[in-house]
Amino acid sequence: MGKPTYILIVRHGESEGNCDKSVNSLVPNHLVQLTKQGHLQSIEAGEVLAKFIENPELKDCSEGKRNKKSIMFCTSPYLRTRQTCNNIIESIKDLPGVDYSVREEVRMREQDFGNFQSSAEEMEKIWQERAHYGHFFYRIPYGESAADVYDRVASFNESLYRQFRHEDFPNILVLVTHGIWSRVFLMKWFKWTYEEFEELKNIPHCHYLVMKRPSKDSSFELKSKLQTWNDKTEEEEVADTVEESEAVEKSHPRIAVSGTSLGAKDGEIKELLANQKAAIMSTMVKNRRIAELYKKIGHQPSPKRGSGNGHSDSHSHSYSQSPSRSHSRSQSQSQRRNQSQTKFIVDLSLNNSSESFEAMKSN
């Protein structure tokens, strides 16, 4: 069978809806676009993928009928995933030996939260009710449950298995999708229980989850470590990452021990995880420093974002951007935004201060 050697799952970059939940009451979910930070994250993800492709493990471009650098991108049709996919492709499309294709897959869309979302107060009631009922089985009014997403994923996986029968199926499959979908996909693939699903934290924006098939006749193994709600705090994680990075630099530059089931033959994956782990640490530290700086000058940055323009690929898969939109803002919001911009031009990965813990756990 023509199963790929690697399946890389990547969540879209930071979107306007991740920063300001009120956007979801004004803009259809499939038209919510990336923030400037989200575009930068997806461009960096493309650079990480480019380094992965150039690893010596993939240097030999011929493996029977299949090119080791052949890639299939499957993307959700939502604007933020299209933009993320385009930005990633910008970094790999001109690499020697790379042969890629792009497919849009409706079944990879995010969990439906019920068309235009209600007010913050009404949504808070929904999040609390879901927390009491159970995250996996609770169906959002006029929307879906994670169990509904599971059914879509099951259908999608069956389609993948049929495509794997073709000997010329690409060596690398990249799934550009959403946070809940990514976790449900792994749950279905590795036969996790719904309790195990509910223990998982969301996936960081634009960081790859890596599945690898060690040999031609073996099953896929998950090489990335997923964070759960019982794991360390962000501060502890940063401290450990800094300490680990310093130790790794002394012993073996550019290679960090990350993920699960990593063996001696997983050097290319260790390098990919190390490259994006450095990005995670950099983002955490940078955001904390900026937030502390704002506190010192007495300003809090507005959660509202401007939108950046995605890179349009020259190939036929290029997507159009959504039309510009204007959102109503109060005078106080405008003043706060203007005050922050006069001091610094920054982009913080912060959720709304009013967002509940239950909402953050899944969104």
C-alpha positions in Angstrom: 0.0 0.0 0.0 1.0 3.6 -0.6 0.7 4.8 3.0 2.6 8.0 3.7 5.6 7.8 6.0 4.5 10.9 7.9 1.2 12.5 8.8 1.6 16.1 10.1 -1.3 17.7 11.8 -1.2 21.5 12.2 -3.8 23.8 13.7 -4.4 27.1 11.9 -2.6 30.3 13.1 -4.1 32.7 15.6 -7.4 34.0 14.3 -9.5 37.1 15.1 -12.0 34.8 16.9 -9.2 33.4 19.2 -8.5 37.0 20.4 -12.0 38.5 20.5 -14.9 36.1 21.0 -17.4 38.8 20.0 -16.2 38.4 16.4 -18.1 35.1 16.3 -21.4 37.0 16.8 -20.6 39.2 13.8 -18.7 37.1 11.3 -19.6 33.6 10.0 -17.1 31.1 11.5 -15.9 30.0 8.1 -14.9 33.6 7.3 -13.0 34.4 10.4 -9.4 35.2 9.3 -5.9 35.2 10.8 -4.5 38.0 12.8 -1.1 39.5 11.9 0.3 37.2 14.6 -1.5 34.3 12.9 0.1 35.0 9.6 3.5 35.2 11.2 2.9 31.9 13.0 1.9 30.1 9.8 4.9 31.6 7.9 7.2 30.2 10.6 5.4 26.8 10.4 6.3 26.8 6.7 10.0 27.4 7.6 9.9 24.6 10.0 8.4 22.3 7.4 11.0 23.4 4.9 13.8 22.4 7.3 12.1 19.1 7.9 12.0 18.4 4.1 15.7 19.3 3.7 16.7 16.8 6.4 19.1 14.1 5.1 16.5 11.5 5.9 14.5 12.9 3.0 17.4 13.7 0.8 17.0 10.7 -1.4 14.1 11.9 -3.6 13.4 8.4 -5.0 11.9 5.5 -3.1 10.5 3.1 -5.7 7.5 4.8 -7.3 7.4 7.6 -4.7 9.2 10.8 -4.2 10.3 11.2 -0.6 9.6 14.9 -0.8 6.1 14.5 -2.2 3.5 16.2 -0.1 -0.3 16.3 0.0 -1.9 19.2 1.9 -5.5 18.6 3.0 -7.1 21.7 4.4 -10.3 22.7 6.0 -12.3 25.1 3.8 -12.4 27.8 6.5 -10.6 31.0 5.6 -8.1 30.8 8.5 -7.0 27.3 7.5 -6.8 28.3 3.9 -4.6 31.3 4.8 -2.5 29.0 7.0 -2.0 26.5 4.3 -1.0 29.1 1.7 1.5 30.6 4.1 3.1 27.3 4.8 3.3 26.4 1.1 5.2 29.7 0.4 8.2 28.3 2.2 8.3 24.9 0.5 7.0 25.3 -3.0 10.4 26.2 -4.6 12.5 23.6 -2.7 14.4 21.2 -5.1 12.6 17.9 -5.5 9.4 19.0 -3.7 6.2 17.9 -5.4 3.0 18.9 -3.7 -0.7 19.0 -4.1 -3.6 20.6 -2.2 -7.1 19.3 -1.5 -9.9 21.0 0.4 -11.8 18.8 2.7 -15.2 19.9 4.1 -15.1 17.1 6.8 -12.0 18.8 8.3 -14.0 21.9 9.4 -14.1 22.9 13.1 -16.9 21.9 15.4 -20.0 23.9 14.6 -20.8 26.2 17.5 -24.2 27.2 16.2 -24.0 29.8 13.4 -23.6 33.4 14.8 -22.8 33.0 18.5 -25.0 34.6 21.1 -24.0 37.2 23.7 -21.1 36.6 26.0 -23.5 36.0 28.9 -25.5 33.4 26.9 -22.3 31.7 25.7 -21.0 31.5 29.2 -24.2 29.6 30.2 -23.5 27.2 27.4 -19.9 26.6 28.4 -20.9 26.0 32.0 -23.7 23.6 31.0 -21.2 21.7 28.7 -18.7 21.5 31.6 -21.4 19.9 33.7 -22.7 17.6 31.0 -19.4 16.6 29.5 -17.2 18.2 26.8 -17.3 15.3 24.3 -21.1 14.5 24.2 -22.6 18.0 24.8 -24.2 19.3 21.6 -24.0 23.1 21.2 -27.5 24.5 20.5 -28.0 24.6 16.7 -24.4 23.2 16.4 -22.5 20.0 17.0 -20.9 18.0 19.8 -17.4 16.7 19.6 -19.1 13.3 19.1 -20.6 14.7 15.9 -17.1 15.7 14.8 -16.0 12.2 15.6 -18.5 10.8 13.0 -17.1 13.2 10.4 -13.5 12.2 11.2 -14.5 8.5 10.9 -15.8 9.1 7.4 -12.7 11.1 6.5 -10.4 8.4 7.8 -12.2 5.8 5.6 -11.5 8.0 2.6 -7.9 8.2 3.6 -7.5 4.5 3.9 -8.9 4.1 0.3 -6.4 6.6 -1.0 -3.6 4.8 0.8 -4.2 1.9 -1.6 -2.5 3.9 -4.4 1.2 3.2 -4.5 2.0 6.7 -5.6 0.3 8.4 -2.6 2.6 11.2 -1.3 5.2 10.4 1.3 4.1 13.3 3.6 0.4 14.1 4.4 -0.2 17.5 6.0 -3.6 18.1 7.6 -4.3 21.9 8.1 -7.2 22.0 10.4 -8.6 23.1 13.8 -8.0 22.4 17.5 -10.9 20.2 18.4 -10.8 18.4 15.0 -7.1 17.6 15.6 -7.8 16.0 19.0 -10.8 14.1 17.7 -8.8 12.8 14.7 -6.1 11.4 17.1 -8.8 10.0 19.4 -10.3 8.1 16.5 -7.0 7.0 15.0 -5.5 5.7 18.2 -8.7 4.5 19.7 -8.6 6.8 22.8 -11.6 7.0 25.2 -13.7 10.1 25.5 -12.2 10.6 29.0 -8.8 10.7 27.5 -10.0 13.2 24.9 -11.4 15.5 27.6 -8.1 15.5 29.4 -6.3 17.1 26.4 -5.4 20.7 26.2 -5.9 22.5 22.9 -3.1 22.3 20.3 -0.8 25.4 20.0 -1.3 27.4 16.9 0.8 26.3 13.9 2.7 23.6 15.8 2.9 20.2 14.2 1.7 16.9 15.7 3.8 14.2 14.1 2.7 10.7 13.2 5.3 8.4 11.6 5.2 4.9 10.2 8.6 3.4 11.1 8.6 0.7 8.5 6.6 -0.2 5.4 4.4 -2.8 7.2 4.1 -1.0 10.6 1.4 1.1 12.0 1.6 4.9 12.6 3.1 6.1 15.9 2.4 9.4 17.5 5.7 11.2 18.0 4.5 14.5 19.5 3.6 14.9 23.2 0.2 16.3 23.9 -0.4 18.5 26.9 -3.2 17.6 29.4 -4.9 19.7 32.1 -2.8 17.8 34.7 0.5 19.0 33.2 2.8 21.7 34.4 1.9 25.4 34.4 3.2 27.6 31.6 5.8 29.1 33.9 7.1 25.6 34.8 7.1 24.6 31.2 9.1 27.6 30.1 11.6 27.0 32.9 12.1 23.4 31.9 12.3 24.3 28.2 15.1 26.9 28.9 17.0 24.4 31.0 16.6 21.6 28.5 17.6 23.9 25.6 20.8 24.8 27.3 21.6 21.2 28.0 20.8 20.1 24.5 22.9 22.9 23.0 26.0 21.7 24.9 25.6 18.0 23.9 23.9 18.1 20.5 22.9 21.4 18.9 19.6 21.7 17.2 18.3 18.4 18.5 16.0 18.4 21.5 14.3 15.4 23.2 10.6 15.9 22.7 7.5 13.9 22.1 6.9 10.2 22.7 8.3 7.0 21.3 11.3 8.8 19.8 14.0 6.4 18.8 17.5 6.4 17.2 15.9 6.5 13.7 13.7 9.6 14.5 16.4 12.2 14.0 14.4 14.2 11.5 11.4 14.3 13.8 13.5 15.3 16.8 14.8 18.2 14.7 11.3 19.3 13.7 10.0 19.2 17.2 13.1 21.0 18.5 12.7 23.8 15.9 9.1 24.4 16.8 9.7 24.0 20.6 12.1 26.9 20.4 9.3 28.9 18.8 6.9 27.9 21.6 9.4 29.0 24.2 10.1 32.3 22.3 6.4 33.0 22.1 5.8 32.4 25.8 8.7 34.5 26.9 7.9 37.3 24.5 4.3 37.5 25.4 5.0 37.6 29.1 7.6 40.4 28.7 5.3 42.5 26.5 2.4 42.0 29.0 4.7 43.1 31.9 5.8 46.1 29.9 2.2 47.2 29.4 1.5 46.9 33.0 4.5 49.1 33.8 3.3 51.9 31.6 -0.3 51.5 32.8 -1.9 50.4 29.5 -3.6 47.2 28.7 -3.6 46.2 25.0 -6.9 46.0 23.3 -7.9 42.4 22.3 -9.2 43.7 18.9 -7.0 42.9 16.0 -6.4 44.2 12.5 -6.2 41.6 9.8 -3.2 40.8 7.7 -3.2 39.6 4.1 -2.3 36.1 3.4 0.3 35.1 0.8 -1.4 34.0 -2.4 0.3 31.0 -3.9 1.0 31.2 -7.6 -0.5 27.7 -8.1 -4.1 26.9 -8.8 -4.9 26.4 -5.1 -4.6 30.1 -4.3 -7.6 31.4 -2.3 -9.3 34.8 -2.2 -9.3 36.7 1.0 -12.5 37.7 2.7 -13.8 41.3 2.1 -12.8 43.9 4.6 -15.2 44.2 7.6 -15.8 46.9 10.1 -16.9 46.0 13.6 -18.6 48.4 15.9 -16.4 49.4 18.9 -17.1 51.5 21.9 -15.3 54.8 22.4 -13.4 53.3 25.3 -12.1 50.4 23.2 -10.9 52.8 20.5 -9.1 55.0 23.0 -7.4 52.0 24.6 -6.3 50.7 21.2 -4.9 54.1 20.2 -3.1 54.6 23.5 -1.3 51.3 23.1 -0.4 51.9 19.5 1.3 55.2 20.4 3.7 53.4 22.6 4.4 50.1 20.9 3.4 48.1 17.8 3.0 44.6 19.2 0.8 41.6 18.8 -0.2 39.7 21.9 -1.6 36.2 22.0 -4.1 37.0 24.7 -7.7 35.9 25.1 -10.4 38.3 26.2 -10.2 39.0 29.9 -13.8 38.0 30.2 -13.4 34.6 28.7 -14.1 31.8 31.1 -11.8 28.9 31.9 -14.3 26.5 30.4 -14.4 28.4 27.1 -10.6 28.5 27.0 -10.3 24.8 27.6 -11.9 23.9 24.3 -11.4 27.1 22.1 
